[in-house]
Amino acid sequence: MATSIDTRAHDAQKRAHARDGGRRSHTDGPAPSHGHAHADGHTHAPGRGGERGLRLALGLTLVILCVEVVGGLLAHSLALLADAGHVATDLAALAMALFALRQAHRPADHARTFGYHRTGILVALLNASALIAITLFIAAEAYGRLAHPQPVQPLPMVVAAAIGLVVNLFIATRLRGHGAYGHAAHGHDDLNMRGALLHVIGDAAASAGVIVAAALIALTGWAPLDPLLSVAIAALIALGAWRLLGDALEVLMEATPHEIDMRTLVHDMLLAPGVRDVHDLHVWSIGSGLTALSCHARIDPQPLDDGLRVIDGLTCLLRERFGIAHATIQPETTSCAATGLYCALPCGCRDE
């Protein structure tokens, strides 16, 4: 018979089901368990360290925006104004990241049983799309400046860009290492925080480039260097945005996380004591840093407590070796209809 069990049921629940199973038969196999607990102390609630860093970054980024807009207008510098445009998206990105982080604190409910962890992925997708749109605008403006060069004032460029560089580097040090869960777990990065950090690092690099360009313009008087630098800034932003967009889409498409090697995962699961076969396997990301797994595991017919120990051992292996703390395993003592390693879900269509 095939039955279902969540692999992190409390010991008290196990004993209760064992007593109930003992009244039926010791060879019927594991009985259903409907409890859901995190025996390893794992929680889906985000930490507060990232939220504090985001609030500070939001205030400082507003200061940078004001400085660079004023400096760009005084210097007639497209590169500095382009950087100010990027800073404006920093504000939006940081605000959305803060919103997403707060949303992730909301508990799961009957309408969203996984909670609100995908909010951060949607924000990352929006951030990446906005960045790509901005790079196209900067490129168009740069083309116009190359066709009709305008004189620039190097001194205001240097002052505004230097302020932006220092403040952005400070913000980056505060954001770096923070994830949606307050830490980097098992090498996972939070896409939403990555998006915010990408904005900040890109702006710091742009500020450094503006300083170099201002110095060269002051020495050579070659005005086209300003729009050319703005194109380089746009290309840098677009590259990071494209990667962020791809990562967000991978999560939304329920793709296997990049850090999980499925061949190694299956191999190790089959070597776990008491496990005879694994099939109907799914591995996906609920949100950044939160990997989930579900599968069928065939084990030998045995008393309930022994079967639970096999599943518990498999759960510990997944958590400790692969960082999968949210695993749901259906134990079976006989083969079921689904025998493939990866199941083929019905498409819902009918043959014509």
C-alpha positions as CSV (number, residue, x, y, z in Angstrom):
1,M,0.0,0.0,0.0
2,A,1.2,3.6,-0.6
3,T,0.7,6.2,2.0
4,S,1.8,9.8,2.6
5,I,3.8,11.4,5.4
6,D,5.5,14.8,5.9
7,T,9.0,14.0,6.9
8,R,9.2,16.4,9.7
9,A,6.3,15.2,11.9
10,H,6.8,15.6,15.7
11,D,7.9,12.5,17.7
12,A,4.7,12.8,19.6
13,Q,2.7,12.5,16.4
14,K,4.8,9.6,15.3
15,R,4.0,7.8,18.6
16,A,0.3,8.5,18.2
17,H,0.3,7.1,14.7
18,A,2.4,4.2,15.8
19,R,-0.2,3.3,18.4
20,D,-3.0,3.6,15.8
21,G,-1.0,1.6,13.3
22,G,-0.3,-1.1,15.8
23,R,-4.0,-1.8,16.1
24,R,-4.1,-2.6,12.4
25,S,-1.0,-4.5,11.5
26,H,2.8,-4.3,11.9
27,T,3.3,-5.0,8.2
28,D,0.9,-2.6,6.6
29,G,3.7,0.0,6.2
30,P,3.8,3.6,7.3
31,A,0.6,5.3,8.2
32,P,-0.5,8.7,7.1
33,S,0.8,11.7,9.1
34,H,-0.8,15.0,8.5
35,G,1.3,17.1,10.9
36,H,3.8,19.6,9.6
37,A,6.6,20.8,11.9
38,H,10.2,21.9,11.5
39,A,12.2,19.7,13.8
40,D,15.5,21.3,12.8
41,G,14.3,24.7,13.9
42,H,14.0,25.9,10.3
43,T,11.7,28.8,9.8
44,H,10.4,30.5,6.7
45,A,10.2,33.9,8.3
46,P,12.8,36.4,7.1
47,G,15.3,38.1,9.5
48,R,15.3,41.8,10.3
49,G,19.0,42.6,9.5
50,G,18.3,43.0,5.7
51,E,15.3,45.2,6.5
52,R,17.4,47.6,8.6
53,G,20.0,47.8,5.9
54,L,17.4,48.5,3.2
55,R,15.9,51.4,5.2
56,L,19.3,53.0,5.6
57,A,20.1,52.4,1.9
58,L,16.8,54.0,0.9
59,G,17.6,57.3,2.8
60,L,21.2,57.5,1.6
61,T,20.2,56.8,-2.0
62,L,17.8,59.7,-2.0
63,V,20.7,62.0,-1.0
64,I,22.8,60.6,-3.9
65,L,20.0,61.3,-6.4
66,C,19.7,64.9,-5.3
67,V,23.4,65.5,-5.5
68,E,23.8,63.8,-9.0
69,V,20.9,65.6,-10.5
70,V,22.2,69.0,-9.4
71,G,25.7,68.1,-10.5
72,G,24.6,66.7,-13.9
73,L,22.7,69.9,-14.7
74,L,25.5,72.2,-13.6
75,A,28.1,70.1,-15.5
76,H,25.9,69.4,-18.6
77,S,27.0,65.8,-18.2
78,L,24.9,63.0,-19.8
79,A,27.0,60.4,-18.0
80,L,26.2,62.0,-14.6
81,L,22.5,62.4,-15.5
82,A,22.5,58.8,-16.7
83,D,23.9,57.7,-13.4
84,A,21.2,59.8,-11.6
85,G,18.6,58.0,-13.7
86,H,20.1,54.8,-12.4
87,V,20.0,56.1,-8.9
88,A,16.3,56.8,-9.4
89,T,15.8,53.2,-10.2
90,D,17.9,52.4,-7.1
91,L,15.2,54.1,-5.0
92,A,12.5,52.1,-6.6
93,A,14.4,48.9,-6.3
94,L,15.2,49.4,-2.7
95,A,11.6,50.4,-1.9
96,M,10.3,47.3,-3.7
97,A,12.9,45.2,-2.0
98,L,11.8,46.5,1.4
99,F,8.2,45.9,0.5
100,A,8.9,42.3,-0.6
101,L,10.9,41.6,2.6
102,R,8.0,42.7,4.7
103,Q,5.6,40.7,2.6
104,A,7.7,37.6,3.3
105,H,7.0,38.0,7.0
106,R,3.3,37.3,6.4
107,P,2.3,33.8,7.3
108,A,0.8,31.2,5.0
109,D,-2.9,31.1,4.7
110,H,-5.7,29.1,3.0
111,A,-5.3,31.1,-0.2
112,R,-1.4,31.0,-0.3
113,T,-0.2,27.9,1.4
114,F,3.4,28.6,0.7
115,G,3.2,32.1,2.1
116,Y,4.4,35.2,0.3
117,H,8.0,34.3,-0.5
118,R,7.5,34.7,-4.3
119,T,6.9,38.4,-3.8
120,G,10.6,38.9,-3.8
121,I,11.0,37.0,-7.1
122,L,8.3,39.2,-8.7
123,V,10.1,42.3,-7.5
124,A,13.4,41.0,-8.9
125,L,11.7,40.4,-12.2
126,L,10.4,44.0,-12.2
127,N,13.8,45.4,-11.2
128,A,15.5,43.6,-14.0
129,S,12.9,44.8,-16.6
130,A,13.3,48.4,-15.4
131,L,17.0,48.3,-15.6
132,I,16.9,47.0,-19.2
133,A,14.5,49.8,-20.2
134,I,16.8,52.4,-18.6
135,T,19.8,51.1,-20.5
136,L,17.9,51.5,-23.8
137,F,17.0,55.1,-22.9
138,I,20.6,56.0,-21.9
139,A,21.9,54.5,-25.2
140,A,19.4,56.6,-27.2
141,E,20.5,59.8,-25.4
142,A,24.1,59.0,-25.9
143,Y,23.6,58.6,-29.6
144,G,22.1,62.1,-29.7
145,R,25.0,63.5,-27.7
146,L,27.6,61.9,-30.1
147,A,25.8,63.4,-33.0
148,H,25.6,66.8,-31.4
149,P,28.4,67.1,-28.8
150,Q,27.9,69.5,-25.8
151,P,30.6,71.0,-23.6
152,V,30.7,69.6,-20.0
153,Q,32.1,71.0,-16.8
154,P,34.5,68.5,-15.2
155,L,34.6,70.0,-11.6
156,P,30.9,69.5,-10.8
157,M,31.1,66.0,-12.3
158,V,33.9,65.0,-10.0
159,V,32.3,66.4,-6.9
160,A,28.9,64.8,-7.5
161,A,30.3,61.5,-8.6
162,A,32.8,61.3,-5.7
163,I,29.9,61.8,-3.2
164,G,27.9,59.1,-5.0
165,L,30.8,56.7,-5.0
166,V,31.5,57.0,-1.3
167,V,27.9,56.7,-0.3
168,N,27.2,53.8,-2.6
169,L,30.2,51.8,-1.4
170,F,29.0,52.3,2.2
171,I,25.5,51.1,1.2
172,A,26.9,48.1,-0.6
173,T,28.8,47.0,2.5
174,R,25.6,47.1,4.5
175,L,23.6,45.2,1.9
176,R,26.2,42.6,1.0
177,G,25.6,39.2,2.6
178,H,22.0,40.0,3.6
179,G,19.3,37.7,2.1
180,A,15.6,37.4,2.5
181,Y,16.2,35.2,5.5
182,G,18.8,37.4,7.1
183,H,21.7,35.2,6.1
184,A,23.2,33.3,3.2
185,A,22.2,29.7,3.7
186,H,23.9,26.9,1.8
187,G,25.2,29.4,-0.8
188,H,21.8,30.6,-1.8
189,D,21.4,34.3,-2.6
190,D,18.1,36.2,-2.3
191,L,17.3,37.5,-5.8
192,N,15.5,40.5,-4.4
193,M,18.4,41.6,-2.3
194,R,20.7,40.8,-5.3
195,G,18.7,43.1,-7.4
196,A,19.0,45.9,-4.9
197,L,22.7,45.3,-4.4
198,L,23.2,45.2,-8.2
199,H,21.7,48.6,-8.5
200,V,24.0,50.0,-5.8
201,I,27.2,48.3,-7.1
202,G,26.4,49.4,-10.7
203,D,26.0,53.0,-9.6
204,A,29.2,52.9,-7.6
205,A,31.1,51.7,-10.7
206,A,29.4,54.4,-12.8
207,S,30.4,57.1,-10.3
208,A,34.0,55.9,-10.5
209,G,33.8,56.0,-14.3
210,V,32.4,59.5,-14.2
211,I,35.3,60.7,-12.1
212,V,37.8,59.2,-14.6
213,A,36.0,60.7,-17.5
214,A,35.9,64.1,-15.9
215,A,39.6,64.0,-15.4
216,L,40.2,63.0,-19.0
217,I,37.9,65.7,-20.3
218,A,39.7,68.3,-18.2
219,L,43.0,67.2,-19.7
220,T,42.0,66.6,-23.3
221,G,38.8,68.6,-23.8
222,W,37.3,65.7,-25.7
223,A,33.5,66.0,-25.0
224,P,32.4,62.8,-26.7
225,L,34.0,60.9,-23.9
226,D,31.0,61.7,-21.7
227,P,28.3,60.0,-23.9
228,L,30.7,57.1,-24.6
229,L,31.0,56.6,-20.9
230,S,27.3,56.6,-20.5
231,V,27.0,53.8,-23.0
232,A,29.6,51.8,-21.1
233,I,27.6,52.4,-17.9
234,A,24.4,51.2,-19.6
235,A,26.1,48.0,-20.9
236,L,27.3,47.2,-17.4
237,I,23.8,47.6,-16.0
238,A,22.2,45.6,-18.8
239,L,24.6,42.6,-18.3
240,G,23.7,42.3,-14.6
241,A,20.0,42.9,-15.3
242,W,19.9,40.2,-17.9
243,R,21.4,37.7,-15.4
244,L,19.0,38.7,-12.7
245,L,16.0,38.4,-15.1
246,G,17.1,34.9,-16.1
247,D,17.5,33.8,-12.4
248,A,14.0,35.2,-11.5
249,L,12.4,33.4,-14.5
250,E,14.1,30.1,-13.4
251,V,12.4,30.3,-10.1
252,L,9.0,31.2,-11.6
253,M,9.4,28.2,-14.0
254,E,10.0,25.9,-11.1
255,A,13.4,25.0,-12.4
256,T,15.8,22.9,-10.3
257,P,18.1,25.3,-8.4
258,H,21.5,25.6,-10.0
259,E,23.3,24.5,-6.9
260,I,21.5,21.1,-6.9
261,D,23.1,18.3,-8.9
262,M,20.2,16.0,-9.6
263,R,22.4,13.0,-10.5
264,T,24.3,13.3,-7.2
265,L,21.0,13.9,-5.3
266,V,19.4,10.8,-6.7
267,H,22.5,8.7,-6.2
268,D,22.8,9.7,-2.6
269,M,19.1,9.1,-1.9
270,L,19.3,5.6,-3.3
271,L,22.3,4.9,-1.0
272,A,20.3,5.9,2.1
273,P,19.7,3.0,4.4
274,G,16.4,1.3,3.8
275,V,15.6,3.1,0.5
276,R,14.9,0.8,-2.4
277,D,13.8,3.2,-5.0
278,V,13.0,6.9,-5.6
279,H,10.6,8.2,-8.2
280,D,8.1,11.0,-8.9
281,L,10.8,13.4,-7.8
282,H,10.4,17.2,-7.8
283,V,13.0,19.8,-6.7
284,W,12.2,23.5,-6.9
285,S,12.6,26.9,-5.3
286,I,9.7,28.4,-3.4
287,G,11.7,31.6,-3.1
288,S,15.4,32.4,-3.1
289,G,17.2,30.4,-0.4
290,L,14.1,28.1,0.2
291,T,14.4,24.9,-1.8
292,A,11.7,22.3,-1.6
293,L,11.6,18.6,-2.6
294,S,8.8,16.0,-2.9
295,C,9.1,12.4,-4.0
296,H,7.9,8.8,-3.6
297,A,10.4,6.5,-1.7
298,R,9.9,2.7,-1.8
299,I,10.9,1.0,1.4
300,D,10.6,-2.6,2.7
301,P,7.4,-3.6,4.5
302,Q,8.2,-3.0,8.2
303,P,6.7,-1.7,11.5
304,L,5.7,1.9,11.5
305,D,8.5,3.2,13.7
306,D,11.2,1.5,11.5
307,G,9.7,3.0,8.4
308,L,9.7,6.5,10.0
309,R,13.4,6.1,10.9
310,V,14.2,5.4,7.2
311,I,12.3,8.5,6.1
312,D,13.9,10.6,8.9
313,G,17.3,9.5,7.8
314,L,16.5,10.5,4.2
315,T,15.3,13.8,5.4
316,C,18.5,14.5,7.4
317,L,20.6,13.6,4.3
318,L,18.7,16.1,2.2
319,R,19.0,18.8,4.7
320,E,22.6,18.4,5.7
321,R,24.1,17.5,2.3
322,F,21.9,19.5,-0.1
323,G,20.5,22.3,2.1
324,I,16.9,21.1,1.4
325,A,15.0,21.8,4.7
326,H,11.5,21.5,3.2
327,A,11.1,17.9,2.0
328,T,7.9,15.9,1.8
329,I,8.4,12.2,1.1
330,Q,5.6,9.7,0.4
331,P,6.8,6.2,1.5
332,E,5.6,3.1,-0.3
333,T,6.1,-0.6,0.2
334,T,4.9,-1.6,-3.2
335,S,5.3,0.0,-6.7
336,C,2.7,2.6,-7.6
337,A,1.4,3.9,-11.0
338,A,4.1,6.6,-11.2
339,T,7.4,4.7,-11.8
340,G,9.5,7.4,-13.7
341,L,12.1,9.3,-11.8
342,Y,10.5,12.5,-12.9
343,C,6.7,12.5,-13.2
344,A,4.8,13.6,-16.3
345,L,2.1,15.9,-15.0
346,P,-1.2,15.8,-17.0
347,C,-1.5,18.8,-19.3
348,G,-5.2,19.0,-18.9
349,C,-5.9,18.7,-22.6
350,R,-7.9,16.1,-24.4
351,D,-7.0,14.2,-27.6
352,E,-8.9,15.6,-30.6
